[in-house]
Amino acid sequence: MSALLLVSLAGGLGASARFVLDGLIRAHSDGPTPRATIIINVTGSFLLGLLIGVTAGVLLPASALLVVGTGFLGGYTTFSTASVETARLIQKQEIGPALFSGLGTLVLGTGSAALGLWLGSPS
């Protein structure tokens, strides 16, 4: 029961962090490209890769992966929102921003996760 509570609390904190960061980024950007969602998903992918690397190297306990990875980063990232924003851009025929949103998030997120995993893994 304590793991469920910790994951739930961490998920709430992650969602709150996403909400605040999303608002800050949107306040300083314009145009159709959903920059906030892309930045949040790319940084979340990097942090998850880093966390997996660090826990695989036994620098952190596996419970940290559960709480921080599943809880906090699960609440922080929002790939479903990225999908909806990309679909809306396609509906509006904003093809360039739609491609950057969809493919950019995929490529940058995967690359960021790989970089985090590499940096967090033991030598």
MODELLER restraints for C-alpha pairs under 7 A, 6 or more apart:
rsr = mdl.restraints
at = mdl.atoms
rsr.add(forms.Gaussian(group=physical.xy_distance, feature=features.Distance(at['CA:6:A'], at['CA:67:A']), mean=6.15, stdev=0.5))
rsr.add(forms.Gaussian(group=physical.xy_distance, feature=features.Distance(at['CA:7:A'], at['CA:67:A']), mean=4.73, stdev=0.5))
rsr.add(forms.Gaussian(group=physical.xy_distance, feature=features.Distance(at['CA:7:A'], at['CA:70:A']), mean=6.80, stdev=0.5))
rsr.add(forms.Gaussian(group=physical.xy_distance, feature=features.Distance(at['CA:7:A'], at['CA:71:A']), mean=4.35, stdev=0.5))
rsr.add(forms.Gaussian(group=physical.xy_distance, feature=features.Distance(at['CA:8:A'], at['CA:71:A']), mean=6.16, stdev=0.5))
rsr.add(forms.Gaussian(group=physical.xy_distance, feature=features.Distance(at['CA:10:A'], at['CA:67:A']), mean=6.37, stdev=0.5))
rsr.add(forms.Gaussian(group=physical.xy_distance, feature=features.Distance(at['CA:10:A'], at['CA:68:A']), mean=6.59, stdev=0.5))
rsr.add(forms.Gaussian(group=physical.xy_distance, feature=features.Distance(at['CA:10:A'], at['CA:71:A']), mean=4.75, stdev=0.5))
rsr.add(forms.Gaussian(group=physical.xy_distance, feature=features.Distance(at['CA:10:A'], at['CA:72:A']), mean=4.41, stdev=0.5))
rsr.add(forms.Gaussian(group=physical.xy_distance, feature=features.Distance(at['CA:11:A'], at['CA:71:A']), mean=4.10, stdev=0.5))
rsr.add(forms.Gaussian(group=physical.xy_distance, feature=features.Distance(at['CA:11:A'], at['CA:72:A']), mean=4.40, stdev=0.5))
rsr.add(forms.Gaussian(group=physical.xy_distance, feature=features.Distance(at['CA:11:A'], at['CA:74:A']), mean=6.32, stdev=0.5))
rsr.add(forms.Gaussian(group=physical.xy_distance, feature=features.Distance(at['CA:11:A'], at['CA:75:A']), mean=4.45, stdev=0.5))
rsr.add(forms.Gaussian(group=physical.xy_distance, feature=features.Distance(at['CA:12:A'], at['CA:75:A']), mean=6.40, stdev=0.5))
rsr.add(forms.Gaussian(group=physical.xy_distance, feature=features.Distance(at['CA:13:A'], at['CA:72:A']), mean=6.19, stdev=0.5))
rsr.add(forms.Gaussian(group=physical.xy_distance, feature=features.Distance(at['CA:14:A'], at['CA:72:A']), mean=4.27, stdev=0.5))
rsr.add(forms.Gaussian(group=physical.xy_distance, feature=features.Distance(at['CA:14:A'], at['CA:73:A']), mean=5.91, stdev=0.5))
rsr.add(forms.Gaussian(group=physical.xy_distance, feature=features.Distance(at['CA:14:A'], at['CA:75:A']), mean=4.52, stdev=0.5))
rsr.add(forms.Gaussian(group=physical.xy_distance, feature=features.Distance(at['CA:14:A'], at['CA:76:A']), mean=4.15, stdev=0.5))
rsr.add(forms.Gaussian(group=physical.xy_distance, feature=features.Distance(at['CA:15:A'], at['CA:75:A']), mean=4.47, stdev=0.5))
rsr.add(forms.Gaussian(group=physical.xy_distance, feature=features.Distance(at['CA:15:A'], at['CA:76:A']), mean=4.83, stdev=0.5))
rsr.add(forms.Gaussian(group=physical.xy_distance, feature=features.Distance(at['CA:17:A'], at['CA:76:A']), mean=6.45, stdev=0.5))
rsr.add(forms.Gaussian(group=physical.xy_distance, feature=features.Distance(at['CA:18:A'], at['CA:40:A']), mean=6.93, stdev=0.5))
rsr.add(forms.Gaussian(group=physical.xy_distance, feature=features.Distance(at['CA:18:A'], at['CA:76:A']), mean=5.03, stdev=0.5))
rsr.add(forms.Gaussian(group=physical.xy_distance, feature=features.Distance(at['CA:22:A'], at['CA:36:A']), mean=5.15, stdev=0.5))
rsr.add(forms.Gaussian(group=physical.xy_distance, feature=features.Distance(at['CA:25:A'], at['CA:36:A']), mean=5.49, stdev=0.5))
rsr.add(forms.Gaussian(group=physical.xy_distance, feature=features.Distance(at['CA:26:A'], at['CA:36:A']), mean=6.26, stdev=0.5))
rsr.add(forms.Gaussian(group=physical.xy_distance, feature=features.Distance(at['CA:32:A'], at['CA:97:A']), mean=6.51, stdev=0.5))
rsr.add(forms.Gaussian(group=physical.xy_distance, feature=features.Distance(at['CA:33:A'], at['CA:97:A']), mean=5.03, stdev=0.5))
rsr.add(forms.Gaussian(group=physical.xy_distance, feature=features.Distance(at['CA:33:A'], at['CA:101:A']), mean=6.65, stdev=0.5))
rsr.add(forms.Gaussian(group=physical.xy_distance, feature=features.Distance(at['CA:34:A'], at['CA:101:A']), mean=6.78, stdev=0.5))
rsr.add(forms.Gaussian(group=physical.xy_distance, feature=features.Distance(at['CA:37:A'], at['CA:82:A']), mean=6.21, stdev=0.5))
rsr.add(forms.Gaussian(group=physical.xy_distance, feature=features.Distance(at['CA:38:A'], at['CA:101:A']), mean=6.81, stdev=0.5))
rsr.add(forms.Gaussian(group=physical.xy_distance, feature=features.Distance(at['CA:38:A'], at['CA:105:A']), mean=5.73, stdev=0.5))
rsr.add(forms.Gaussian(group=physical.xy_distance, feature=features.Distance(at['CA:40:A'], at['CA:77:A']), mean=6.06, stdev=0.5))
rsr.add(forms.Gaussian(group=physical.xy_distance, feature=features.Distance(at['CA:41:A'], at['CA:77:A']), mean=5.03, stdev=0.5))
rsr.add(forms.Gaussian(group=physical.xy_distance, feature=features.Distance(at['CA:41:A'], at['CA:78:A']), mean=6.38, stdev=0.5))
rsr.add(forms.Gaussian(group=physical.xy_distance, feature=features.Distance(at['CA:41:A'], at['CA:79:A']), mean=6.82, stdev=0.5))
rsr.add(forms.Gaussian(group=physical.xy_distance, feature=features.Distance(at['CA:41:A'], at['CA:109:A']), mean=6.53, stdev=0.5))
rsr.add(forms.Gaussian(group=physical.xy_distance, feature=features.Distance(at['CA:42:A'], at['CA:105:A']), mean=6.78, stdev=0.5))
rsr.add(forms.Gaussian(group=physical.xy_distance, feature=features.Distance(at['CA:42:A'], at['CA:108:A']), mean=6.12, stdev=0.5))
rsr.add(forms.Gaussian(group=physical.xy_distance, feature=features.Distance(at['CA:42:A'], at['CA:109:A']), mean=4.44, stdev=0.5))
rsr.add(forms.Gaussian(group=physical.xy_distance, feature=features.Distance(at['CA:42:A'], at['CA:112:A']), mean=6.24, stdev=0.5))
rsr.add(forms.Gaussian(group=physical.xy_distance, feature=features.Distance(at['CA:44:A'], at['CA:73:A']), mean=6.06, stdev=0.5))
rsr.add(forms.Gaussian(group=physical.xy_distance, feature=features.Distance(at['CA:44:A'], at['CA:76:A']), mean=6.84, stdev=0.5))
rsr.add(forms.Gaussian(group=physical.xy_distance, feature=features.Distance(at['CA:44:A'], at['CA:77:A']), mean=5.74, stdev=0.5))
rsr.add(forms.Gaussian(group=physical.xy_distance, feature=features.Distance(at['CA:45:A'], at['CA:109:A']), mean=5.45, stdev=0.5))
rsr.add(forms.Gaussian(group=physical.xy_distance, feature=features.Distance(at['CA:45:A'], at['CA:112:A']), mean=5.91, stdev=0.5))
rsr.add(forms.Gaussian(group=physical.xy_distance, feature=features.Distance(at['CA:45:A'], at['CA:113:A']), mean=4.72, stdev=0.5))
rsr.add(forms.Gaussian(group=physical.xy_distance, feature=features.Distance(at['CA:46:A'], at['CA:112:A']), mean=4.46, stdev=0.5))
rsr.add(forms.Gaussian(group=physical.xy_distance, feature=features.Distance(at['CA:46:A'], at['CA:113:A']), mean=4.24, stdev=0.5))
rsr.add(forms.Gaussian(group=physical.xy_distance, feature=features.Distance(at['CA:46:A'], at['CA:115:A']), mean=6.70, stdev=0.5))
rsr.add(forms.Gaussian(group=physical.xy_distance, feature=features.Distance(at['CA:46:A'], at['CA:116:A']), mean=4.81, stdev=0.5))
rsr.add(forms.Gaussian(group=physical.xy_distance, feature=features.Distance(at['CA:47:A'], at['CA:116:A']), mean=6.24, stdev=0.5))
rsr.add(forms.Gaussian(group=physical.xy_distance, feature=features.Distance(at['CA:48:A'], at['CA:69:A']), mean=5.97, stdev=0.5))
rsr.add(forms.Gaussian(group=physical.xy_distance, feature=features.Distance(at['CA:48:A'], at['CA:73:A']), mean=6.98, stdev=0.5))
rsr.add(forms.Gaussian(group=physical.xy_distance, feature=features.Distance(at['CA:48:A'], at['CA:113:A']), mean=6.56, stdev=0.5))
rsr.add(forms.Gaussian(group=physical.xy_distance, feature=features.Distance(at['CA:49:A'], at['CA:113:A']), mean=4.38, stdev=0.5))
rsr.add(forms.Gaussian(group=physical.xy_distance, feature=features.Distance(at['CA:49:A'], at['CA:114:A']), mean=6.19, stdev=0.5))
rsr.add(forms.Gaussian(group=physical.xy_distance, feature=features.Distance(at['CA:49:A'], at['CA:116:A']), mean=4.44, stdev=0.5))
rsr.add(forms.Gaussian(group=physical.xy_distance, feature=features.Distance(at['CA:49:A'], at['CA:117:A']), mean=4.18, stdev=0.5))
rsr.add(forms.Gaussian(group=physical.xy_distance, feature=features.Distance(at['CA:50:A'], at['CA:116:A']), mean=3.91, stdev=0.5))
rsr.add(forms.Gaussian(group=physical.xy_distance, feature=features.Distance(at['CA:50:A'], at['CA:117:A']), mean=4.65, stdev=0.5))
rsr.add(forms.Gaussian(group=physical.xy_distance, feature=features.Distance(at['CA:50:A'], at['CA:119:A']), mean=6.41, stdev=0.5))
rsr.add(forms.Gaussian(group=physical.xy_distance, feature=features.Distance(at['CA:50:A'], at['CA:120:A']), mean=4.68, stdev=0.5))
rsr.add(forms.Gaussian(group=physical.xy_distance, feature=features.Distance(at['CA:51:A'], at['CA:65:A']), mean=6.65, stdev=0.5))
rsr.add(forms.Gaussian(group=physical.xy_distance, feature=features.Distance(at['CA:51:A'], at['CA:120:A']), mean=6.76, stdev=0.5))
rsr.add(forms.Gaussian(group=physical.xy_distance, feature=features.Distance(at['CA:52:A'], at['CA:65:A']), mean=6.83, stdev=0.5))
rsr.add(forms.Gaussian(group=physical.xy_distance, feature=features.Distance(at['CA:52:A'], at['CA:117:A']), mean=6.31, stdev=0.5))
rsr.add(forms.Gaussian(group=physical.xy_distance, feature=features.Distance(at['CA:53:A'], at['CA:117:A']), mean=4.64, stdev=0.5))
rsr.add(forms.Gaussian(group=physical.xy_distance, feature=features.Distance(at['CA:53:A'], at['CA:118:A']), mean=6.82, stdev=0.5))
rsr.add(forms.Gaussian(group=physical.xy_distance, feature=features.Distance(at['CA:53:A'], at['CA:120:A']), mean=4.24, stdev=0.5))
rsr.add(forms.Gaussian(group=physical.xy_distance, feature=features.Distance(at['CA:53:A'], at['CA:121:A']), mean=4.15, stdev=0.5))
rsr.add(forms.Gaussian(group=physical.xy_distance, feature=features.Distance(at['CA:54:A'], at['CA:60:A']), mean=6.26, stdev=0.5))
rsr.add(forms.Gaussian(group=physical.xy_distance, feature=features.Distance(at['CA:54:A'], at['CA:120:A']), mean=4.71, stdev=0.5))
rsr.add(forms.Gaussian(group=physical.xy_distance, feature=features.Distance(at['CA:54:A'], at['CA:121:A']), mean=5.66, stdev=0.5))
rsr.add(forms.Gaussian(group=physical.xy_distance, feature=features.Distance(at['CA:55:A'], at['CA:61:A']), mean=6.10, stdev=0.5))
rsr.add(forms.Gaussian(group=physical.xy_distance, feature=features.Distance(at['CA:55:A'], at['CA:62:A']), mean=6.08, stdev=0.5))
rsr.add(forms.Gaussian(group=physical.xy_distance, feature=features.Distance(at['CA:55:A'], at['CA:65:A']), mean=6.86, stdev=0.5))
rsr.add(forms.Gaussian(group=physical.xy_distance, feature=features.Distance(at['CA:56:A'], at['CA:121:A']), mean=6.90, stdev=0.5))
rsr.add(forms.Gaussian(group=physical.xy_distance, feature=features.Distance(at['CA:57:A'], at['CA:121:A']), mean=5.91, stdev=0.5))
rsr.add(forms.Gaussian(group=physical.xy_distance, feature=features.Distance(at['CA:57:A'], at['CA:122:A']), mean=5.39, stdev=0.5))
rsr.add(forms.Gaussian(group=physical.xy_distance, feature=features.Distance(at['CA:83:A'], at['CA:102:A']), mean=6.97, stdev=0.5))
rsr.add(forms.Gaussian(group=physical.xy_distance, feature=features.Distance(at['CA:86:A'], at['CA:98:A']), mean=5.00, stdev=0.5))
rsr.add(forms.Gaussian(group=physical.xy_distance, feature=features.Distance(at['CA:86:A'], at['CA:101:A']), mean=5.87, stdev=0.5))
rsr.add(forms.Gaussian(group=physical.xy_distance, feature=features.Distance(at['CA:86:A'], at['CA:102:A']), mean=5.87, stdev=0.5))
rsr.add(forms.Gaussian(group=physical.xy_distance, feature=features.Distance(at['CA:89:A'], at['CA:95:A']), mean=6.85, stdev=0.5))
rsr.add(forms.Gaussian(group=physical.xy_distance, feature=features.Distance(at['CA:89:A'], at['CA:97:A']), mean=6.95, stdev=0.5))
rsr.add(forms.Gaussian(group=physical.xy_distance, feature=features.Distance(at['CA:89:A'], at['CA:98:A']), mean=5.26, stdev=0.5))
rsr.add(forms.Gaussian(group=physical.xy_distance, feature=features.Distance(at['CA:90:A'], at['CA:98:A']), mean=5.93, stdev=0.5))
